[in-house]
Amino acid sequence: MRRVRGALAGSALAVLITGCSQLGFPGSEPVDYASALSTAEQHLSDARDVVPSSLVERDETLVTDLDRDAHRLTCSSSTSLFTNAVNVWLVPGADSAAIVAELRDSLASSGWTRSESVEEDLTGVQDQEGLFQQLLSDADGYELTLSRWSTSDTEQGLQIVVRSPCVANPADKPDTWGK
């Protein structure tokens, strides 16, 4: 499990670094970090709830302790964004690409906008055999990245990553909090 978690955290970090510059959409209402965190957590929970429980073996949320876990990425010297992810292990035989597509379509029908993945941008094709990564954003600047993974022929799952827009750093916490 440590290998899976490390690999997934690494892929999430790569997505976060590339997605950082896309945040802070014009016209977004400024919110404080606590509000951004709360909204992002709700988006993550709502997305996770779309996955049918009959297809889930277990799940693991990466940020569970705000004072211990890394959840804050720097946007500028005075702003940062909140990020979290949930890894979902699927039962054997579940069609992870179909689940990611269903989740993507559910979010799109509720107002989220899909962007091309890095893979699509580079090759023009969405590889359904690979990560099948889906990038979505809402009008307030929140982003979700949906992707699938496997560690063997029998162990597979998906990862849902949420990012808030860049907001003012929490004034009541040290600069190192959440990093």
N, C-alpha and C positions, 0 to 999 in steps of 0.2 A: 504494500500500500504506500510506503514511503516513496518508492520509485514513481508510482502513478501520481502521487500528490506533487512531487518535485517537478515532474515533466509537465503537469497541467499548470502549476504555478508559473513555470517558465514560459509556457505558451501564452498564458494570460498576461504576463508582464510584457511580452513582445507586442501583443495587441494593444495594451494600455499605452505603451510608449508611442506607437504609431498613431493611436487615436487621440492622444492628448491635444494636438494642435487643432483638432476639428471641433473642440468643445466651445461653449460660450456663444451660442447662436445669437445673432442680433435680435433685439426685441424681447429677449428673455427677461423676466422680472428678477432682479437680484434677490437672493435668499441667503440666509446665514447657513453655516456649516451644519448645524443640528437639523435644520429643515431639509437641506439637501440630502443628508444622511438618511433621514426618515423616509423621504420620498423614494430615494434609490432602493432602500431596503424593501419598501412596498412593491416597487416594480419587480425586484428580484423574486419576491414571494409570489406575486401574481403570475410571473412567467413560470416558475417552478410548479405552480398549481395546475398549469395546463397539461403537464405530463401525467398521463393516466397512472394512478397508484398501482394498478395491477401489473404495470411494466417496470416498476422500480424495485430493485433489491434493497438499495440503501442510498442515502445522499449525505453529503458533507458540505457544510458552509465553511468557507475559509476564514472569514473574519467573525469571531464569536466573542472576543474580548477587546473592546475599543482601547483599553489602556495597554494591552500587550501586543495585539496583532497589527500588522501593517495594513493601513486602509487609506492613507492620505498621500496623494501625489502632488508635487509642487507644480503650479502653473506659472507663478511669478513670485516675487519676494513677498507679496501680500495676499496671494490667492492660492488655493489648492482645490483638488477635487476628491470626492469619496469614491472608493471602488470596493467591490466585494464580488465573490463568485460562489456558485454552488456546483459541486460535481455530483452527478447522478449516475449511479451504477444501474444498468438495465438488466432485466432478466435475460437468460440465454434465449436466443431466437428473436428478440425484439428488433424491429427495423429502425435503427437509430436515424438514418437519413429521413425516413417518413415522419418520425417524431419531431426532428428539427424542422422539417418543412411544415408540419401541422402547427408547431409553436410559432414559426415565422408568419404563417398565414393568419393565425389568431391575433397576433400583435398588429399586423398590417390592417386587419379589419377593425381594430379599435384605435386607429389613428397613427400608428408608428410608421415611419418611412424606411424602406429598405435601401441600402447602398450596396454597390458592388464590393465584394471581398477583394483583398489584395490579389488573390489567385485569379479572379475574374478580370481584374484590371490588367494584370500582366499577360494572361493567356487568352482572355475572351471567353473562357469556359468555366463553369462551376463544376468541379470534380466531385461527383457523388460517391466516389470510392475513397476519397481523402477525408479531410476535416469537414467538408460541406459547411464551411463557415458562413454565417448569415450576420450581417451588420444592420442594426436598426437604430433609429433615433426618434425622439418625440419632439414636439414643438417647443418644449421648455429646455432642450439641450441635454436631456438624459440619453444615454446610449446603452444598448444591450448587444452583446456578441454571443451568438449561439454557435456551438460547434460540437462535433462528435469526436470520440476517441476510442481506441481499443488498445489493450496491452497484450492480447492473445486472440486466438480464434474464438474463445469462449467469453472473455471479459471485455465488455464494451460499455460505453456510457456517453453522456453528454455533459458539456460545461456551459453554464450560463453566467456571463460576466456583466456586471452593471457598473456604469460610471456616471457620476453627476456632472453637471456643468461646473466650471471653475467658479468658486465663491470665495468670499473673504475668509482668511484663516481664523480659526476659533480664537477669540481674544482671551478666553479664560484658560487656555492650555499652553504648555511650553512648545517652542518650535519643533521639538523632536517628537511630540505626541503623535501617535498614529503612523509613524514612518519606520 
